[in-house]
Structure formats: C-alpha cells, structure tokens
Amino acid sequence: MSKTTVTKEEALAYHAQFPAGKIGTSLTKFLTTPRDINTAYTPGVGAVCEEIMASHEKVYHYTGKGNLVGVVSNGTAVLGYGNIGPLAAKPVMEAKAMLFKHFAGIDAFDIEIDVTDPEEVIAFLKAIAPTFGALHLEDIKAPECFTIEEKVSKALDIPVMHDDQHATAIVVCAALLNALLVVNKELTQVQIVFSGAGASAIATAKLLLTLGVLPEQIILCDRQGVIRKDRAESNPIKEPFATDRPVHTLHDAVVDADVFIGLSSGNILMAESVKKMAKNPIIFGLSNPLPEIAYEAVMAARTDVVFATGRGDYPNQINNALAFPYLFRGALDVQATAINEAMKRAAVEAIQTLAHEEIPVIMRKYYGTNIHFGKTYLLPKVMDFRLLTHVATAVAQAAITSGVAQKAITAWESYKLELLARVNYPH
C-alpha cells in the first residue's frame, strides 16, 4: 500500500477538527457598512425580486442559482456499506460538496433526507429545484434510483444526475478503453462480466452499449447468480442484459472472460477464478473499502492482469471524482437543461485522452517522476487540475452541439482561463 494510506484514527481526527465537518458557507459580496446592508437586504433586495418576477431567467444573473448544486441522498445505498441511513451518509455528501467546490468552483449544499418512498423523494426534489442550478443525487438504492432520476429529470429544466450511475459509468468506461489499449484488445470483441447489477453496474453497461459494445458481450451477475433469460426476473432494468449462455454463477461467467467489473461487495471473486480468465485480463474491483478481490491476491494469482480498484492507495484508482465536478461545471456554464448521453460520452473521451498526456511537473511532488500511460496509469490522478479545463469544456461543447444548452460559449480559450480562475489551481 502507498504512503497515501489513511488510518481510521487519522480520518476521525480530520473530520473532528474545529469546525466539525468539511464544508461551510462564505460571503460573495461585502457586508461591512450600513449601506451594504441596505443594498444586500431591505430595501435594496426588493429591486432584485422585482426583476426576477418580471423575467424568471434573470435569477441566473442576480443570484447564485447558476453555480449551486444540491447534493441529495437518503443513505439507502452508500457504496461498500449499503443502507446506513441519512445521518451516517452525511459525511459522504459533505465530501461531495467539498470536491465540487475545490475542483470545479461549484457551491453545493448537502441535503440528507429521511425519506425512502420514491414518490416522496420525487416530490421533494421537485419542490427544492428552484434553489439550485442542478441536482446531484447520491447513494439512493436501486431500482428506486432509476425511477427517481427519470421522473425528476423529465419534470425539471435543470440537470439532474444520479452520480452512482453516471459519474461511475463515465470513469469506468474511460479506464476500460485505456486498459484495452494497454492489452491490445478491441472493445467490440471482449467478453465482459459484471459482479453487481445495481445502479452503477447497469449504468456502466448501458454506457458501454453506446460506445459500441454488443449486449451479447456482457454478462451481469447479482446475488442470485447470472441474470439469465430463463430466470424469473421482477426487475425490468436487468432484463435487457439477460443471457442464455450456459453459465449460472459468477465463477462460471469469468472463465475465459477478458474483463471483470466489480460493482458489488468485497471479497467475492476468488483467485482461482482469476486464473481461469483470458490472457491479459482486465479486473476492476471497485467495491469500497474492500474490493471484490484484493490487489495482493490478484498479483499473486497471475502477472498479466491490468488491475484497478476504487481505492486511492493502490494503482489505477477508479474514482467518480474524476467526472462529476467537471460534468456539472460544463453543464452549469451553458445552463444545460439536462445531462445527456452526448455529454457523458464527451466526458469519457476527455478523461481517457488526458491520461495519455505527460503529467505536469508540479504534480510530480504527489505522484513521483515515473508516471506514464500504461498498465499502472490508466486514468488521470484525482489531483490533476487539467481535468477542469479538459472535461468541463468537452461537456459544455457537447451540451451546445446536442441542443440542451440555453447559453452559448464561443471564446473557448477564454472560457478555459475563466475555469482556472474559479479554483486555486497550481501555477
């Protein structure tokens, strides 16, 4: 394990430092004189209210709505922990808000709700939408999360995205495309096995289909085994991926498979199964904090594996923080009404191609000098400040091209400089 490993005691001490937690609020205007108060509050604020009443789109000009994201969770599906409830989920949501601000200059409020009924969640999200420029849904369990996201997205004219589905899918797909380059295999020819058939796995499988994978290349496994056509299946989300191939268990499915993508739970893939995979297999064990198989176990089983986890203390961390801050940054900056497939594919390509570039000298203090695209470097590092300009720009351009943008950007080089001015990027 690397020097970035953090102990439980260190994590607890970090969060408990005064003030407790990880986010707060700050003022964006001066408030030092009586005149400032009269301008910011009554009577001055009334003029602003009148302007917005007359023309609702002016809310983006006079308030922080256009740079504010609501991070909403009911804590029913926290990765690696499951249904731990809204209170225990709050540290994760605070972290999301922290990453939005630090990496993309986006203000975010974390909102933990003690609601599990999908229709109640939908009603809540629709009710709070006037506050925000976008809604970021997190750690809401499947299959409810699919219905919630779909219905809320259709009802609102702001981007709504379930991060566990789409940001995860974007980063997994970018990593897979690069891993396939490393092992010299074609996306349209490999056999892919998923452990897990929840939100992240389904979204990743769907995004792979848009990138050219055929349904027959994919096998999905849930707790009951392989999702098969002859199995009674009550979840329509899983049905498109049902197979009639003669496999019934995860361990059957991985025999001769080229790719294993774990989005399920820890320690369920056996080393003996890894040995039965195809030559130069790609294994993504993404359950946190325990991956589907330990890094050490994989390396002991065979040496030709390209391996990635969701952890930051091993090579090739697949972290959705590579995607979501910049996906929302680009969407907000063109006042997109949605985050669509074109924007997701643009993010995949931007993240994938950035890993092929040499990292800046200033970043080598974190990651060392021997870091180049290859088996142990499939993705940009989370601290790579270039993600902001590369991904946000690609997303904004895709939003404009695909017709969901309400605001145009034409001076793209100036836009990139404006992006960097929003954050404390290394010079």
C-alpha positions in Angstrom: 0.0 0.0 0.0 1.2 3.5 -0.7 2.1 6.4 1.6 -1.4 7.9 1.0 -3.0 5.2 3.2 -5.1 6.8 6.0 -5.8 5.1 9.3 -9.2 5.2 11.0 -7.9 7.4 13.7 -6.5 9.9 11.2 -9.8 10.1 9.4 -11.7 10.6 12.6 -9.3 13.3 13.8 -9.5 15.1 10.4 -13.3 15.3 10.5 -13.5 16.3 14.1 -11.2 19.4 13.8 -13.0 22.6 14.7 -15.3 23.4 13.0 -16.6 19.9 12.6 -17.3 18.5 9.1 -15.9 19.6 5.8 -17.9 22.4 4.4 -19.3 25.8 5.4 -20.6 29.0 3.6 -18.8 32.2 2.7 -20.0 35.6 1.5 -19.5 36.7 -2.1 -20.3 40.4 -1.5 -19.0 42.9 1.0 -21.2 43.4 4.1 -19.3 45.9 6.2 -21.3 49.2 6.2 -24.9 50.2 6.8 -25.1 50.9 3.0 -24.0 47.4 2.3 -26.8 46.0 4.5 -29.4 48.3 2.8 -28.2 47.1 -0.6 -28.0 43.3 0.2 -31.1 43.2 2.3 -34.1 45.5 2.6 -34.8 47.8 0.8 -32.3 47.1 -2.0 -33.1 43.4 -2.4 -36.6 44.3 -3.4 -35.4 45.7 -6.7 -33.8 42.3 -7.5 -37.0 40.4 -6.6 -39.0 42.7 -9.0 -36.6 42.0 -11.8 -36.9 38.2 -11.3 -40.6 38.4 -11.0 -40.7 40.1 -14.4 -38.3 37.7 -16.0 -37.5 34.4 -14.4 -34.3 33.8 -16.3 -32.7 36.7 -14.5 -32.5 34.6 -11.4 -29.2 33.3 -13.0 -27.9 36.9 -13.3 -28.8 38.1 -9.8 -28.5 35.1 -7.6 -26.2 32.1 -7.0 -28.6 29.6 -8.5 -26.5 29.1 -11.6 -23.5 27.9 -9.6 -25.3 26.0 -6.9 -25.8 22.2 -6.8 -28.0 20.3 -4.4 -26.3 17.0 -3.2 -29.2 14.9 -2.1 -29.2 11.4 -0.5 -31.4 9.2 1.7 -28.5 7.0 2.5 -30.1 3.8 1.3 -27.1 2.6 -0.9 -23.8 4.0 0.4 -21.0 2.2 -1.6 -19.5 -0.5 0.5 -21.9 0.0 3.4 -25.4 -0.3 2.0 -28.5 1.2 3.7 -26.9 3.2 6.6 -29.4 6.0 6.6 -29.3 9.8 6.1 -27.2 10.7 9.2 -24.4 8.2 8.5 -24.4 9.2 4.9 -23.9 12.9 5.7 -20.1 12.7 5.8 -20.1 11.4 2.2 -22.4 14.1 1.0 -20.3 16.8 2.7 -17.3 15.3 0.9 -19.1 15.6 -2.4 -19.9 19.2 -1.8 -16.2 19.8 -0.8 -15.0 18.2 -4.1 -17.4 20.3 -6.1 -16.0 23.5 -4.6 -12.3 22.6 -4.6 -12.1 21.1 -8.0 -14.7 23.0 -10.0 -15.5 26.1 -8.1 -19.1 25.0 -7.7 -21.1 25.8 -4.5 -23.0 22.8 -3.1 -25.4 22.1 -0.3 -25.6 18.6 1.1 -29.2 17.6 1.8 -29.8 14.3 3.6 -33.5 13.3 3.6 -35.3 10.8 5.9 -37.5 9.6 3.0 -37.4 6.3 1.2 -40.7 6.2 -0.8 -39.7 7.0 -4.4 -42.8 9.2 -5.0 -42.0 11.2 -1.8 -38.4 11.6 -2.9 -39.5 12.8 -6.3 -41.9 15.3 -4.8 -39.1 16.6 -2.5 -36.7 17.1 -5.4 -39.2 18.9 -7.5 -40.1 21.2 -4.6 -36.5 22.3 -3.9 -35.5 22.7 -7.5 -35.9 26.5 -7.6 -33.0 26.8 -5.3 -30.5 25.0 -7.5 -28.9 25.1 -10.9 -28.6 21.3 -10.8 -29.3 18.3 -8.6 -26.8 15.7 -7.8 -28.4 12.5 -6.5 -26.2 10.2 -4.4 -26.4 6.8 -2.7 -30.0 6.1 -3.4 -30.6 2.4 -3.8 -31.7 0.6 -7.0 -34.2 0.1 -8.5 -35.8 3.2 -7.0 -32.9 5.4 -8.1 -33.8 4.7 -11.8 -37.4 5.8 -11.4 -36.5 8.8 -9.3 -33.9 10.2 -11.7 -36.0 9.6 -14.8 -39.1 11.2 -13.4 -37.3 14.2 -11.9 -35.2 14.8 -15.0 -38.4 14.9 -17.2 -40.1 17.3 -14.8 -37.4 19.8 -14.4 -35.4 22.1 -16.7 -32.2 21.8 -14.8 -29.6 18.9 -14.9 -30.4 16.0 -12.6 -27.9 13.2 -12.3 -27.6 10.2 -10.1 -23.9 10.1 -9.5 -23.6 6.4 -8.6 -24.9 5.6 -12.0 -23.4 8.1 -14.4 -20.2 9.5 -13.0 -19.1 6.0 -12.0 -20.0 4.7 -15.5 -18.0 7.5 -17.2 -14.8 6.8 -15.3 -15.1 3.0 -15.6 -15.6 3.3 -19.3 -12.6 5.7 -19.7 -10.5 3.3 -17.7 -11.6 0.3 -19.7 -10.9 2.0 -23.0 -7.4 2.7 -21.9 -6.9 -0.7 -20.4 -7.9 -2.3 -23.7 -5.3 -0.2 -25.4 -2.7 -1.5 -23.0 -3.6 -5.2 -23.6 -4.2 -4.6 -27.3 -7.8 -5.8 -27.3 -10.9 -4.4 -29.1 -13.9 -3.1 -27.2 -16.3 -4.8 -29.7 -14.6 -8.2 -29.2 -14.0 -8.7 -25.5 -16.2 -10.6 -23.1 -17.2 -8.5 -20.1 -18.5 -9.8 -16.7 -20.2 -7.6 -14.1 -20.4 -8.5 -10.5 -23.3 -6.4 -9.4 -26.5 -5.4 -11.1 -27.3 -2.2 -9.2 -27.3 1.4 -10.2 -23.6 1.6 -11.0 -23.3 -1.6 -12.9 -26.5 -1.0 -15.0 -25.4 2.5 -15.9 -21.9 1.3 -16.9 -23.3 -1.5 -19.0 -25.7 0.9 -20.8 -22.9 3.4 -21.4 -20.7 0.7 -22.9 -23.5 -0.1 -25.3 -23.5 3.5 -26.6 -19.7 3.1 -27.0 -20.1 0.1 -29.3 -20.3 -3.0 -27.1 -22.9 -5.5 -28.1 -25.4 -6.9 -25.5 -24.1 -10.4 -26.1 -20.7 -9.4 -24.9 -22.0 -8.6 -21.4 -22.9 -10.9 -18.5 -24.4 -9.4 -15.4 -24.4 -11.2 -12.1 -26.3 -10.3 -9.0 -26.7 -12.0 -5.6 -28.6 -14.9 -7.2 -26.1 -15.5 -9.9 -26.0 -14.8 -13.6 -29.0 -12.9 -14.9 -30.4 -15.4 -17.4 -33.3 -15.3 -19.8 -34.8 -18.5 -18.2 -34.8 -16.9 -14.7 -37.9 -15.2 -13.3 -36.9 -11.6 -13.1 -39.0 -9.0 -11.5 -36.7 -6.1 -12.2 -37.2 -4.8 -15.8 -33.9 -2.8 -15.6 -32.0 -6.0 -15.6 -33.9 -7.8 -18.3 -32.1 -6.3 -21.3 -28.9 -7.9 -20.1 -30.3 -11.4 -19.5 -28.2 -14.1 -21.3 -28.9 -17.6 -22.5 -25.3 -18.7 -22.4 -24.6 -21.8 -20.3 -23.4 -20.0 -17.2 -25.1 -19.7 -13.9 -22.6 -18.4 -11.3 -20.1 -15.6 -11.2 -17.3 -18.1 -11.2 -18.8 -19.8 -14.3 -19.1 -16.5 -16.0 -15.5 -15.3 -15.6 -14.0 -18.4 -17.3 -12.2 -17.1 -20.4 -13.6 -13.6 -19.8 -11.5 -10.7 -20.8 -12.9 -8.1 -18.4 -14.3 -8.3 -14.9 -16.0 -5.2 -13.5 -16.9 -5.4 -9.8 -19.5 -3.0 -8.5 -20.9 -5.2 -5.8 -19.2 -6.2 -2.5 -15.9 -7.2 -1.1 -14.0 -10.5 -1.4 -16.4 -12.4 -3.8 -14.0 -13.1 -6.7 -11.7 -16.0 -6.0 -8.0 -16.1 -7.1 -8.8 -19.5 -8.7 -11.4 -17.8 -10.9 -8.9 -15.1 -11.9 -6.5 -17.9 -13.1 -9.3 -19.1 -15.5 -9.8 -15.7 -17.2 -8.5 -15.0 -20.7 -4.9 -13.9 -21.4 -4.1 -10.3 -20.2 -7.4 -9.9 -18.3 -8.7 -6.6 -17.0 -10.0 -6.7 -13.5 -11.8 -3.7 -11.9 -12.6 -4.4 -8.2 -14.5 -1.3 -7.3 -16.3 -2.1 -4.1 -15.1 0.2 -1.2 -13.4 -0.1 1.1 -12.9 -3.9 0.3 -12.7 -4.6 -3.4 -14.2 -7.8 -4.9 -10.7 -9.3 -4.8 -7.6 -7.8 -3.0 -4.8 -6.3 -5.0 -2.3 -8.7 -3.4 -4.4 -11.7 -4.2 -4.7 -10.8 -7.9 -1.0 -10.1 -8.2 -0.2 -13.5 -6.6 -2.6 -15.3 -8.9 -1.0 -14.1 -12.2 1.2 -11.3 -13.5 -0.5 -10.4 -16.8 -3.5 -8.6 -15.1 -4.4 -5.0 -15.6 -6.0 -4.2 -12.2 -7.9 -1.3 -10.8 -9.8 -0.6 -7.6 -11.8 2.3 -6.1 -9.1 2.9 -3.5 -6.6 5.7 -3.7 -3.8 3.7 -2.0 -3.3 1.3 -5.0 -2.5 1.9 -8.7 -5.4 2.8 -11.0 -7.9 4.3 -8.7 -11.3 4.5 -10.5 -12.8 7.5 -8.7 -16.0 9.2 -9.8 -14.4 12.5 -8.6 -12.7 12.4 -12.0 -16.0 13.1 -13.6 -18.8 14.6 -11.5 -17.3 18.1 -10.6 -16.4 18.8 -14.2 -19.6 17.3 -15.7 -21.7 19.7 -13.6 -19.3 22.6 -14.3 -19.7 22.3 -18.0 -23.5 21.8 -17.7 -24.0 24.8 -15.4 -21.9 27.1 -17.5 -24.2 26.7 -20.6 -27.3 26.4 -18.4 -28.0 22.9 -19.8 -31.5 21.6 -19.2 -30.2 18.0 -18.8 -27.0 15.8 -18.8 -27.5 13.7 -21.8 -25.6 10.8 -23.5 -23.6 13.1 -25.7 -22.2 14.9 -22.6 -21.4 11.7 -20.9 -19.5 10.3 -23.9 -17.6 13.6 -24.2 -16.6 13.2 -20.6 -15.4 9.7 -21.2 -13.2 10.7 -24.1 -11.8 13.8 -22.3 -10.8 11.7 -19.3 -9.4 8.9 -21.4 -7.3 11.0 -23.6 -5.9 13.1 -20.7 -4.2 10.0 -19.3 -2.1 9.8 -22.4 -0.5 13.2 -21.8 2.5 13.6 -19.5 1.6 15.0 -16.1 2.8 18.5 -15.2 6.0 18.8 -13.3 4.2 20.4 -10.4 2.1 17.3 -9.9 5.2 15.0 -9.5 5.6 16.0 -5.9 2.4 14.0 -5.2 2.9 11.1 -7.6 6.6 10.8 -8.4 8.5 11.1 -11.7 8.0 7.6 -13.1 4.4 8.0 -14.1 3.3 7.5 -17.7 0.3 6.0 -19.5 0.4 2.2 -19.2 -0.6 -0.7 -17.0 -0.4 1.1 -13.7 -1.6 4.5 -15.0 -4.9 4.2 -16.8 -6.5 7.4 -15.7 -5.6 10.9 -14.7 -5.0 11.4 -11.0 -7.7 13.0 -8.9 -5.4 16.0 -8.1 -4.8 16.6 -11.9 -6.0 20.2 -12.3 -6.2 19.8 -16.1 -9.4 17.8 -15.6 -11.3 21.0 -15.1 -10.4 22.5 -18.5 -10.4 19.3 -20.4 -13.6 17.7 -19.1 -15.8 20.8 -18.4 -15.0 22.2 -21.9 -15.8 18.9 -23.6 -19.1 18.6 -21.7 -20.1 22.2 -22.4 -19.3 21.8 -26.1 -21.4 18.6 -26.2 -24.3 20.2 -24.5 -24.3 23.0 -27.1 -23.9 20.6 -30.0 -26.7 18.3 -28.8 -29.1 21.1 -28.2 -29.6 21.1 -24.4 -27.7 24.3 -23.7 -29.5 27.6 -23.1 -26.4 29.7 -23.1 -23.7 29.8 -25.7 -19.9 29.8 -25.3 -17.8 30.9 -28.3 -14.5 32.0 -26.9 -13.3 28.6 -25.7 -9.7 29.6 -24.8 -11.1 32.5 -22.6 -13.5 30.1 -21.1 -10.7 27.7 -20.0 -8.9 30.7 -18.3 -12.1 31.6 -16.5 -12.4 28.0 -15.3 -8.9 28.1 -13.8 -9.7 31.4 -12.2 -12.6 29.8 -10.2 -10.2 27.4 -8.4 -6.9 27.6 -6.7 -5.0 25.7 -9.4 -1.2 25.2 -9.2 0.8 27.7 -11.2 
